[in-house]
Amino acid sequence: MQFDDDARLDTSEVQDVRGSRIPGGRATVGGGVVGLIALLLGLFLGVGPDQLGLSSGDQPAPAASSFAEVRQSCHSGRDANTRDDCRMVAVVNSVQDFWDAELARRGGSYGRSTTVFFSQRVGTACGTATSAVGPFYCPGDRKVYLDLDFFEELRTTFGASGGPFAQAYVVAHEYGHHVQDLTGTLGRAQDGRTGAGSGSVSVELQADCYAGVWARHATTTPDESTGRPLISSLTDADIRDGLDAAAAVGDDRIQERFQGRVTPETWTHGSAEQRQQWFDTGYRSGDMGRCDTFR
């Protein structure tokens, strides 16, 4: 996965609060077993931590950080090719450029979302969350929240092969939830059902499909600063890394790894096979209209 060295990154789409101390409130989820359970329940969930029981009342919004490395260091595609945080800025830019154009082409409109880089814990409109929750989208403030240390967890704890595009898949999946929020399908996760046939699973699989749709167009979506695609190269090996990451966070893989048995009646995100299948559907078709996971 390579970026155009000369592209200019738009850091206004990322809020870097790493190193900030979030005042007030308290996070009800910490590390260890409790944190792991929260991670397994909340990983890639399309809703914020309040619906996981992580809220602790009124919470402050993230404060600006004196460690805002993104704004200081991430200026060009060349930076994205050498730094993980700059790479995430570039992915956010590319994903949002695509959905802006795609929803407009379909007669709709796209409202840009901010990705918040945090460390340890963060206050959101959905409550306070710790890093144990994993990446998530909060519909209350329409922001994506990401602790970059999660990518190491994805590799070491969940057994994914890793790689830059595995990280991009995670971000694109969360922005899939933002698209669902804008188009009115995100609420279908709250249908009162659980298990493999639940609305929650359908919402998660659709976000995987949307991630694949973006990936299909990533190398042809023009960047405003150059008129050329921000992502200049995406290989078959990159796509395999994305598929591997999708499988690694399938409900069956997680349950087998951490509880030794698979219980489909408790699934919230779909199996490894389903997650790969729907990402692949989006990638091969390049058409969000093919992402009807609710049928």
Secondary structure as UniProt FT lines:
FT   STRAND          2..3
FT   TURN            5..6
FT   HELIX           11..13
FT   STRAND          14..16
FT   TURN            18..19
FT   HELIX           32..42
FT   TURN            43..44
FT   HELIX           49..52
FT   TURN            66..67
FT   HELIX           69..73
FT   HELIX           77..80
FT   TURN            81..82
FT   HELIX           84..105
FT   TURN            106..107
FT   STRAND          114..117
FT   STRAND          121..124
FT   TURN            125..126
FT   STRAND          127..130
FT   HELIX           131..133
FT   STRAND          136..138
FT   TURN            139..142
FT   STRAND          143..146
FT   TURN            148..149
FT   HELIX           150..156
FT   TURN            157..158
FT   HELIX           164..183
FT   HELIX           186..189
FT   TURN            196..197
FT   HELIX           199..217
FT   TURN            218..220
FT   TURN            224..226
FT   STRAND          231..233
FT   HELIX           236..248
FT   HELIX           251..259
FT   HELIX           264..266
FT   HELIX           272..285
FT   HELIX           288..290
FT   TURN            293..294
//
